[in-house]
Amino acid sequence: MEWFRIPQQKVSAYIGICLSAYLIYLGLSININENHWLNRLDFLFYDTRFNASLAFSETKISQHLTASAKDLSQEPEHKIVILDIDERSLAQEGRWPWSRHKLAKLVSTLSEYGAVVTAFDVVFSEPERNPVNEVNQHLEDYKIDWKIPDRWHDIADGDKNFAQRITDMDVVLGYFFQDEVAIRVGQLPNPVYALTPSQKNNLVSITKPGYAANLSLLQQAAAGAGFVSTFADADGVIRRSPLVIRYSDGLYSSLSLATVMSYLFVNNIDVSTLPLGNVEVMTAITAGGLRARTDVNGQVIIPYRGREHSFPYISVTDVLQKKVDLEQLEGAIVLVGTSAIGLADLRATPVGTQYPGVEIHANIIRSLLTGEFPYRPEWEAGLTLSILIFLGALLSLWLPKLGPVAAITLSALTLAIVVSSNFYLWHVYRLDLPIASFCLLILVLTLLNLAYGYLRENASKRLLKGMFNQYVPQAHIDRMLEDPEAYQFAGDS
């Protein structure tokens, strides 16, 4: 029992220093291993904070809209509409994939409605069968000496018809990047940023060796194209999305960025970088004067504005049948995607587990145009290290001097300050700062100090009982243990 005689403050300080050092080590290692348990804990804190901030913002917006319900002039500066291939569209227009003739009609109708840019969250990597070719093949198989005239071939060609309609307005197509080198289908658009000689070897970025892109005929007719590839975090939830991906010696834009570039009539982007050791890391991407802060891989935190259907949704079949009011689509950025369960474009996000993938692009487009991206600053690692050292030293020195109630009160107050500060910086300044390691440090230091104090108190009681058990009645010993301050070694009459 000699170790209980070591001053409690020194033991707690040693524990606090060791624990802080361990958490600092964990904080450095989670950047290497995304599947680390501390990273997953931070994901939980992130989702909780995000939804709490969202609920707070929705309350303020609701109050504002109630106060100005009669003011119809307050419209968003940039109108973003989702054209939904929903269950009703599939029931009315037939199963997916639809004929390119139907899609050509859709583009023509959107042009008539006055849509500014139409982006397809769809990949057209395979040519559509021409019925004239199939009929001619059947005639040849049955040895019938007659063929459908060639002019009917062009009329029935869905790809050619779709390509002609695409040229009537700004249409942005989607494509996928692949991890397999052997998969290179279709034609990629031109890169939006050509790497400099030094960046070819030193720039940190998400790099893919393969792709599944659109037909050359469609790509050449389109105003632009962007990848629709998204990458979930280790727990399967999509919180971030890349604005650019590297292929060969160029950077290629996402569908969201490509749509904004088409909307702003720009063809290239600027990439801001910082040297980090022997490499360069991305810090921001600028397109048409609009700047988005990114992480080192060119990813942005997706600023979901709410749960699914936070943007205006219009069923595709209503547009094809011209049942939509003109003001709903006039001057709008239109995203064509699907929320139908059977088409499997539903993703897990912090705001819902069945979130339409096309709405992820809508959120990013909105934030690109408004500049409202949250971000994790470059100095976050240094700040986290400093706070861990400060909290470890503060609690290690103060907690041993306090009783149980005071220690719990101090820890609760510290935890409240840390959590509320983190929420304030997120909600007001859009700073994404980690919090799991701070909370863990406070809770563990508190529990260890309480546990050590409890064990030390029990050991002192057992020591006192052993010393006086043979000379003093048991009842008198119990009174001494209940109020040790009332007894001293000085004589008393």
ROMIPA-997610 format. One record per residue (C-alpha): residue in three letters; x negated, y negated, z. Coordinates in steps of 0.02 Angstrom, whole numbers, plus 50000, padded with zeros to 5 digits. Layout:
ALAXYZ/...
This chain:
MET500005000050000/GLU498494988549994/TRP499034981149829/PHE500544972849915/ARG499324962450015/ILE498674953949858/PRO499454936449850/GLN501074937549752/GLN500674921949652/LYS499084929649582/VAL499944945949535/SER501364936549448/ALA500124925449358/TYR499174940649295/ILE500804948649237/GLY501364932549151/ILE499714930349061/CYS499684948349002/LEU501504947848947/SER501274931348856/ALA499724938248768/TYR500704953648716/LEU502164943448648/ILE500944932348554/TYR500204948048477/LEU501944954048431/GLY502344937048355/LEU500824938548242/SER501174956548195/ILE503004954348145/ASN502454944447992/ILE501554960147933/ASN502924972547980/GLU504644965647938/ASN505464980948015/HIS504734977048186/TRP506004977948329/LEU505644959948379/ASN506044954448201/ARG507704963648210/LEU508064955148376/ASP507714938348295/PHE508924943048155/LEU510294945448286/PHE509904928548364/TYR509884920748190/ASP511604927548145/THR512344922348312/ARG511624904848296/PHE512164903348115/ASN513964908048150/ALA514044896948305/SER513394882148204/LEU514614886348064/ALA516084886848184/PHE515544870048257/SER515404862348083/GLU517084869448028/THR517914861648180/LYS517194844548137/ILE517674846347953/SER519434851548000/GLN519624836148110/HIS518954825047972/LEU520134832447842/THR521604830547959/ALA521184812247984/SER521024809047796/ALA522304821147726/LYS523144807447624/ASP521534801647543/LEU521494811747382/SER520014802147312/GLN518764811547422/GLU518184825247304/PRO516494834047306/GLU515184826347195/HIS514794843047113/LYS516244854647075/ILE515804873147087/VAL517114885947040/ILE517024904947043/LEU517884913846901/ASP518324930446981/ILE518444947246893/ASP519624953147029/GLU520784968047045/ARG522194958546960/SER521074954246811/LEU520594972446791/ALA522424977546799/GLN522934964346670/GLU521444964646551/GLY520854982646565/ARG519414991346650/TRP517664984346652/PRO516594982146547/TRP517684971546436/SER517424969046252/ARG516224955046204/HIS517664948046099/LYS518644945246261/LEU517124937046341/ALA516934926046185/LYS518744920646207/LEU518384916946390/VAL516914905546346/SER517954896546215/THR519374893746339/LEU518164887046470/SER517454875146340/GLU519214869046303/TYR519514866246490/GLY517954855346498/ALA516824866246606/VAL515054859346606/VAL514014875046635/THR514564893246638/ALA513424905946724/PHE513714924646709/ASP513234935446857/VAL513234949346728/VAL511854957346623/PHE512164961146438/SER510694972546407/GLU511534984846287/PRO512344981346119/GLU514204983846102/ARG514794997145983/ASN515444990445820/PRO517064999545772/VAL516694997145588/ASN515095007345605/GLU516035021045695/VAL517405021745564/ASN516135022145422/GLN515215036245511/HIS516835046245524/LEU517195043245340/GLU515455049445297/ASP515655064845409/TYR517265069445321/LYS516435065945151/ILE517665052445104/ASP516905041644969/TRP517465024945038/LYS516805012445166/ILE517484997345255/PRO516824981445171/ASP515284973545250/ARG516204957345288/TRP517284966945412/HIS515694972345500/ASP515284954445551/ILE517074950745602/ALA517114966045715/ASP515384962945788/GLY515714958245971/ASP513924953446008/LYS513834941345862/ASN515524933745906/PHE514994931646088/ALA513344923746036/GLN514234911145923/ARG515394905746064/ILE513934904146186/THR513164890546077/ASP514744880046098/MET514314875846280/ASP512934877946409/VAL512984896346458/VAL511724904146578/LEU511514923046578/GLY510904934546716/TYR509594948346713/PHE508684959846834/PHE506864961946880/GLN506304979746911/ASP504924987947011/GLU504535000646873/VAL503304995146739/ALA504105006546610/ILE505784997346620/ARG505704982646499/VAL507384980746415/GLY508024965746318/GLN507224948646302/LEU506644937846447/PRO506884918946438/ASN505374907646438/PRO504554905346609/VAL505004889346701/TYR503244887346768/ALA501584892746692/LEU500274897546821/THR498634888246820/PRO497024898446804/SER496714897546993/GLN498514901947035/LYS498464917646928/ASN497314925447057/ASN497724916047216/LEU499584911647220/VAL500644921847341/SER502324926347263/ILE503574940347235/THR502944949347081/LYS503894961846974/PRO503194972246829/GLY504814976846740/TYR506484969446690/ALA508204973146619/ALA508664957546520/ASN509954952646390/LEU510014956446206/SER508894945246102/LEU510404939046004/LEU511274933146163/GLN509714926546248/GLN509254915646100/ALA511004908346095/ALA511114904846282/ALA510594888446364/GLY509604898146493/ALA509484913746599/GLY509034918046777/PHE508754933946877/VAL510154940046990/SER509014951047096/THR509244948647284/PHE508224956047426/ALA508964960547594/ASP508034959347760/ALA507504974947852/ASP509244977147928/GLY510094976547757/VAL510774958647775/ILE510454945247645/ARG509854929447731/ARG508554923447604/SER508444923347416/PRO506984919647298/LEU507124904647183/VAL505694911247075/ILE504894928047039/ARG503244930546952/TYR503104941046796/SER501434941446703/ASP500714923746709/GLY502334914046735/LEU503684910646863/TYR505484914346814/SER506994906046893/SER508464913846983/LEU510204912346911/SER510594898647037/LEU509054888346992/ALA509314891346805/THR511114885246820/VAL510584869346908/MET509214866346779/SER510474868046639/TYR511654856446733/LEU510254843446751/PHE509564846146573/VAL507814851146632/ASN506764865446566/ASN505344866546692/ILE505034865446878/ASP503634858846989/VAL502914870247123/SER502134862847280/THR500794873747361/LEU499614873447509/PRO497954882447530/LEU498014895847664/GLY496324904247684/ASN495864911547515/VAL497614910247441/GLU498904897347393/VAL500664898047463/MET502234889647399/THR503054876347507/ALA504344868447392/ILE505104869347218/THR505684853747127/ALA506864853346977/GLY507504837146901/GLY507024827347056/LEU507914839247174/ARG506764847447301/ALA507034863747395/ARG505914869347539/THR505384887447522/ASP504394900347618/VAL502694906547559/ASN503524918347433/GLY504654905247354/GLN506204910747450/VAL507524899347524/ILE508654902547673/ILE510414904247604/PRO511504890647684/TYR513184899547681/ARG514544886447696/GLY515764899047771/ARG516484916247753/GLU516964923747586/HIS518074913047474/SER517334896847540/PHE517284890847359/PRO518774889147241/TYR519184905847160/ILE520124907646998/SER520614924446924/VAL519864927346751/THR521524933346683/ASP522314916446726/VAL521004907546621/LEU521194919546476/GLN523074916746480/LYS522834897946505/LYS523824897046666/VAL522544885946756/ASP522734867246782/LEU521494856546687/GLU520794847646840/GLN520254864046918/LEU518924867246784/GLU518584850446705/GLY516784845146741/ALA516454860846844/ILE515014872846860/VAL515834889746832/LEU515124906046897/VAL515824921946822/GLY515694936446942/THR516704949447032/SER517474952547202/ALA518284968847147/ILE517784983047262/GLY517594995347120/LEU516234985047036/ALA515104985947190/ASP514484967947198/LEU514864965647383/ARG513424961947501/ALA513084961447688/THR512764943647748/PRO512724934647916/VAL514514928547884/GLY515274944847824/THR514874962647775/GLN515934962347615/TYR515324946147538/PRO515444943747348/GLY513714942747271/VAL514244928947151/GLU514664917747300/ILE512864919247360/HIS512344910547199/ALA513694897347227/ASN512994893247400/ILE511234891347332/ILE511804880447186/ARG512754869047305/SER511224867047417/LEU510054864247271/LEU511164849847215/THR511374842447390/GLY509654846547463/GLU510394854447619/PHE509244869447635/PRO508714875547807/TYR506884880147815/ARG505544887047928/PRO504124874047935/GLU502304878447909/TRP501884873248087/GLU503124885648162/ALA501774898348207/GLY500754885548303/LEU502304878948393/THR502844896548441/LEU501124900248510/SER501084884148611/ILE502824886948685/LEU502424904848734/ILE500854899248824/PHE501764885048911/LEU503244895648966/GLY502114909749024/ALA501064898049130/LEU502554888349198/LEU503574903449253/SER502064913249315/LEU501584899049433/TRP503314893549490/LEU504344909249507/PRO503284917349646/LYS503524901849754/LEU505414902949748/GLY506704913849828/PRO507834925249724/VAL509234912349700/ALA508054898149657/ALA507054909349539/ILE508624914749445/THR509204896549437/LEU507534890749366/SER507504904749237/ALA509314901549186/LEU508954882949166/THR507384886449062/LEU508334898848954/ALA509744886348928/ILE508504872748876/VAL507644884348752/VAL509254890648674/SER510104873548665/SER508534865548591/ASN508414879148460/PHE510254876948415/TYR510074857948407/LEU508564858648292/TRP509494870948180/HIS511144861748176/VAL510474844048158/TYR508784845748071/ARG509064862847986/LEU507474870048062/ASP507434888948073/LEU506354892448226/PRO506194909648307/ILE506904911848481/ALA506874930448524/SER505094930148595/PHE505494915248707/CYS507064923148779/LEU506174939648802/LEU504734931348894/ILE505894921949013/LEU506974937149052/VAL505534949249078/LEU504534937249187/THR506074934049294/LEU506464952449314/LEU504664956749354/ASN504534943249487/LEU506174948549567/ALA505674966849562/TYR503944963249633/GLY504674952449771/TYR505924966049815/LEU504584979549822/ARG503434968249923/GLU504814964450047/ASN505214982850068/ALA503374986950095/SER503234973250228/LYS504744980150319/ARG504044997750319/LEU502364991150381/LEU503204981650523/LYS504224996750574/GLY502675007650578/MET501734995350689/PHE503094992750822/ASN504115008750814/GLN503195017050961/TYR503215001551075/VAL504814991851039/PRO506634997851038/GLN507395000750864/ALA508734987450889/HIS507404974450927/ILE506434979350770/ASP508014977550665/ARG508274959850734/MET506464955750691/LEU506724961750511/GLU508324951850493/ASP507504935550551/PRO505604937050546/GLU505384918050563/ALA506084918750741/TYR504634929450803/GLN502814924250826/PHE501264931850902/ALA501124917851032/GLY501674921851208/ASP503424917551267/SER504164916551442/
